[in-house]
């Protein structure tokens, strides 16, 4: 080697910055996954279940409804056992059960689905009807997620004396599968006091399937009558046959000795029609009862898609003729482009009894018309 020559080591090549970043991100993801795994494992331990129960117990809805759980046994990820469950309102516990068994898939919520394979209780007690505060929020009338309940069973359903004046015992069974394009519901309930409820719905347009049937019976002062505020014994029956392309049925309802409704029902490719007669005066009070006295001819036609109902309802009776057109958005909880037209055939129905004869001679019928646009329900 010549004097003065200097041998230099080759320069070390630096790795691209993005490779280093990807490596560090991968390490972070592994650490995060491990942390999540520890949390998921930890929440399924006895202290974790206690913590979860405390979080549930401390939450109250705006209506004043809250759920209290004594303790959680089993696995919160599939077969959980909830002990000493109480549902509270503004005045305390109104719905209780010593044990509720819940077999569910909580991670289905990531796909916007409430998935319950089975929920059951040997005993469920409704001590009284709930007392809630009016909601100040305009929430949706229908949930914005899919619902699957493989089996619902209450072996002993107890209705407290505060509901109907005497203690009643019955049972409740059902299932539900409600998602886009499919609605399947099967519900059966019975009480020893005479209340009966049976509902069957199997709707799947893509399979050209529509099966609907219902029967509700409640005696005077019964549980259903109390919940709906009915003044007398009532019975509702819905029957029909066909498919989604064309289905025909009928609905009949009585309230005491009165034929409340006698309606023909049709469904053709997503368009629904109700036509027949009703006598709804006993369901309302005051001036509205006078306006709806006698037999009312009813016809309603509309569609229901993505939780939005659109159509027209016509009512024609001795005192009033009215037409309602527009939509109801159950997701946004509002009326859409609603128009109402009404013709008062007998203005005297609005006046005190002693002045009606003179009013009928003096007053002419008039028309009331209003467009309410997007009005919240």
Secondary structure, 3 states (H helix, E strand, C coil): CCCCCCCCCCCCCCCCHHHHHHHHHHHHHHHHHHHHHHHHHHHCCHHHHHHHHHHHHCCECCCCCEEEEEEEEECCCCEEEEEEEEEEECCEEEEEEEEEEEEECHHHHHHCEEEEEEEEEEEEEECCCCCCCCCCCCCCCCCCCEEEEEEEEEEEEEECHHHHCCCEEEEEEEEEEEECCEEEEEEEEEECCCCEEEEEEEEEHHHCEEEEEEEEEECCCCHHHHHHCCCCCEEEEEEEEECCCCEEEEEEEEECCEEEEEEEEEEECCEEEEEEEECHHHHCCHHHHHHCCCCEEEEEEEEEECCEEEEEEEEECCCEEEEEEEEEECCCCEEEEEEEEEEECCHHHHCCHHHHHHHHHHCCCCEEEEEEEEEEC
